[in-house]
Amino acid sequence: MNIASITFNYDTKKQVKGYTIYVDGKAGDVQSFSGQVNIGKDELDLSFILNLVQEKIGETFTKEQPE
């Protein structure tokens, strides 16, 4: 099974209320499947992504700035 995408779901105050995760895959040689699962924000913590992005952006600026 593959995660095809993760979509953020927002409430009326533009706060993340959860995620829709789309999956696809193949069962055997012929059958394929796809589907989606809705998960609440408390069930999935994606804060590590923010930390990773901040780290990578910091590395990019450090490499591009002359000493």
QUIDACOR-V753639 format. One record per backbone hydrogen bond with DSSP energy under -1.0 kcal/mol. NH is the residue of the N-H (numbers start at 1). CO is the residue of the C=O. E is the energy in kcal/mol with one decimal. If there is no record, write none. Layout:
nh->NH co->CO e->E
nh->NH co->CO e->E
//
This chain:
nh->2 co->24 e->-3.5
nh->4 co->22 e->-2.6
nh->5 co->22 e->-1.4
nh->7 co->20 e->-2.8
nh->9 co->18 e->-3.1
nh->11 co->15 e->-2.3
nh->14 co->11 e->-1.9
nh->17 co->9 e->-3.2
nh->18 co->9 e->-1.4
nh->19 co->39 e->-3.1
nh->20 co->7 e->-2.6
nh->21 co->37 e->-3.0
nh->22 co->5 e->-2.6
nh->23 co->35 e->-2.7
nh->24 co->2 e->-2.0
nh->25 co->33 e->-2.1
nh->27 co->31 e->-3.0
nh->33 co->25 e->-2.4
nh->35 co->23 e->-2.3
nh->37 co->21 e->-2.1
nh->39 co->19 e->-3.0
nh->41 co->17 e->-1.4
nh->43 co->40 e->-1.5
nh->49 co->46 e->-1.5
nh->51 co->47 e->-1.9
nh->52 co->48 e->-2.3
nh->53 co->49 e->-2.8
nh->54 co->50 e->-2.5
nh->55 co->51 e->-2.1
nh->56 co->52 e->-2.6
nh->57 co->53 e->-2.7
nh->58 co->54 e->-2.1
nh->59 co->55 e->-2.1
nh->60 co->56 e->-2.1
nh->61 co->57 e->-2.3
nh->62 co->58 e->-2.1
nh->63 co->59 e->-2.3
nh->64 co->60 e->-1.9
nh->65 co->61 e->-1.3
//
